[in-house]
Amino acid sequence: MAARDRRSTSVLASASLIRWIGRRLWRSFFLVMFAATLGLLVWALTSAPAFTRLSAALGAVWPEAPLVTDAMARDLSAERDARAAAEAEVAALATRLAEAEARLFGVEAALADSVEAGAAAEALAERRLEQLAATTRRWLDLQREVARLEAEAAESAAP
């Protein structure tokens, strides 16, 4: 009798364990199915081709659905067009910025050339000024020499 009680207790424990595992598996199955359904719904709402396919499928089951999903599709299309327009505007602004930078680099190069030319002109002017100063000193020396020679000639001519 004790062996039979142990067997029945063992069978009851096994059945209880099987039921517990079964409940756990069903919960896991339902959780996985819920997550998969939620994932498919998110994918369908974020993907435009899938969104239109979902709209067609819902239209077969729920006649008012295409009106709702068509409005949503129009909204998505308007948002997509607005985003494309904004991206085009950003690209145009980037092009204008690149052109402005190129002009700025051209102005900087011209300014650098101008500064270099100014420095060269200044150096040339300094050389010319030095040449003029040297010529003026020679002319003054020659004037003094002429004056000295005239004074000597006047002294030698005077008795």
ABEGO torsion letter per residue (X at the ends): XAAAAAAAAAAAAAAAAAAAAAAAAAAAAAAAAAAAAAAAAAAAAABAAAAAAAAAAAAAABAAAAAAAAAAAAAAAAAAAAAAAAAAAAAAAAAAAAAAAAAAAAAAAAAAAAAAAAAAAAAAAAAAAAAAAAAAAAAAAAAAAAAAAAAAAAAAABX
